[in-house]
Amino acid sequence: MDANVTRGNLKNLITDKPAPITVALAQKSDADGLFKLMDANVTRGNLKNLITDKPAPITVALAQKSDADGLFKLMDANVTRGNLKNLITDKPAPITVALAQKSDADGLFKLMDANVTRGNLKNLITDKPAPITVALA
C-alpha cells in the first residue's frame, strides 16, 4: 500500500498505549471547526466523541429534563421525552411490562372462533420458541 512500516509502527502494535490519533486530538481545542458535512460544522470534539466511550450528547441532554413533557404530536398521539428515551435506552417496552403483570389465561377476545388470551399475545412479542416447535422437539 505504498507506506513505509517502521520499527516504531511495529512496537505500537504490541505495546499498550493510546493510539496516535487519540493523543494528537487530545492536544488541540475541541471547538475548532475542521470541515463541513451536509451544512453542519464538524469539530474536533465531534470526532473525539466518535472514538471515546462516553454517553451520546442526546442521551445526556434528555436525562436532564422531565420525561412527561409533550414534545410533539404524531398521528394524534402526544410524543413525550419519556417516549423518546425509551427508544434509545435498553429496557423492556411498556406493553411487555404491562402484560407481565396480568394472568396469561384471561380470554381477551375471539378471533375466528378461537379465544385469544394474554398468553397468546405475550408469545407474539417475547422471544421464545413457538409451542409447535417445542412439541415437535
C-alpha positions in Angstrom: 0.0 0.0 0.0 3.0 2.3 -0.6 3.6 3.0 3.1 6.9 2.5 4.9 6.5 0.4 8.1 9.0 1.4 10.8 10.1 -0.3 14.0 8.0 2.3 15.8 4.9 1.2 14.0 5.6 -2.4 14.9 6.2 -1.6 18.5 2.9 0.3 18.7 1.1 -2.9 17.7 2.5 -4.8 20.7 2.6 -2.1 23.4 -0.3 -0.8 25.4 -0.6 2.9 24.8 -3.1 5.3 23.3 -3.4 5.4 19.5 -1.5 8.3 17.9 -4.8 9.8 16.6 -6.2 9.9 20.2 -3.0 11.6 21.5 -2.9 14.1 18.7 -6.6 15.1 19.1 -6.2 15.5 22.9 -3.6 18.3 22.3 -6.0 20.6 20.3 -9.2 22.5 21.1 -12.4 20.6 20.7 -14.3 23.6 19.4 -12.1 24.0 16.2 -14.3 23.6 13.1 -12.5 21.1 10.8 -14.8 20.8 7.9 -18.5 20.9 6.8 -20.6 17.9 6.4 -24.2 18.4 5.0 -24.3 22.0 6.1 -23.0 21.3 9.6 -19.6 22.2 11.0 -17.7 19.1 12.2 -15.4 19.9 15.1 -12.5 18.0 16.8 -14.9 17.4 19.7 -17.4 15.7 17.3 -14.5 13.4 16.1 -13.3 12.7 19.6 -16.8 11.6 20.6 -16.7 9.0 17.8 -13.6 7.3 19.3 -14.1 7.8 23.0 -16.5 5.8 25.2 -19.0 8.2 26.8 -22.7 8.8 26.6 -24.0 10.4 23.4 -24.9 14.1 23.9 -28.6 13.4 23.1 -28.7 10.9 25.9 -27.1 13.3 28.4 -29.4 16.2 27.3 -32.6 14.1 27.6 -31.6 12.9 31.1 -31.7 16.5 32.4 -35.4 17.1 31.5 -38.8 15.8 32.6 -40.0 12.7 30.9 -43.6 13.8 30.9 -43.1 16.9 28.7 -45.1 16.7 25.5 -42.8 17.5 22.6 -44.9 17.0 19.5 -47.9 15.1 18.1 -47.6 12.0 15.9 -50.7 10.6 14.4 -53.0 12.1 17.1 -50.7 10.9 20.0 -48.5 13.1 22.2 -44.9 12.1 22.0 -43.1 12.8 25.3 -39.4 12.8 26.3 -40.1 9.6 28.0 -41.2 8.0 24.7 -38.0 9.2 23.0 -35.8 8.0 25.9 -37.5 4.5 25.6 -36.3 4.4 22.0 -32.6 4.9 22.9 -32.4 3.1 26.3 -32.3 -0.6 26.8 -35.3 -1.6 28.8 -38.5 -3.6 28.3 -41.2 -2.0 26.2 -44.2 -0.7 28.3 -46.5 -3.2 26.7 -44.3 -6.1 27.7 -44.2 -4.9 31.3 -48.0 -4.3 31.4 -48.7 -7.8 30.0 -46.3 -9.4 32.5 -48.5 -8.1 35.4 -51.7 -10.0 34.3 -52.8 -13.6 34.1 -51.9 -15.3 30.9 -55.1 -17.4 30.8 -57.5 -14.4 30.6 -59.6 -14.6 27.4 -59.4 -11.1 25.8 -61.3 -11.5 22.5 -62.4 -14.1 19.9 -60.6 -14.5 16.6 -62.1 -16.9 14.1 -63.9 -18.9 16.8 -60.8 -19.1 19.0 -60.3 -17.3 22.3 -57.2 -15.2 22.2 -55.6 -15.0 25.7 -52.9 -12.7 27.1 -50.6 -15.7 26.9 -51.1 -15.8 23.1 -50.3 -12.1 22.8 -47.2 -12.4 25.0 -46.0 -15.2 22.8 -46.1 -12.8 19.8 -43.9 -10.2 21.5 -41.5 -12.3 23.5 -38.5 -14.2 22.2 -39.2 -17.9 22.8 -39.8 -21.0 20.7 -43.3 -21.5 19.3 -45.4 -24.2 21.0 -45.4 -26.3 17.9 -41.6 -26.2 17.7 -41.4 -27.3 21.4 -43.9 -30.1 20.8 -42.1 -31.4 17.8 -38.7 -31.3 19.5 
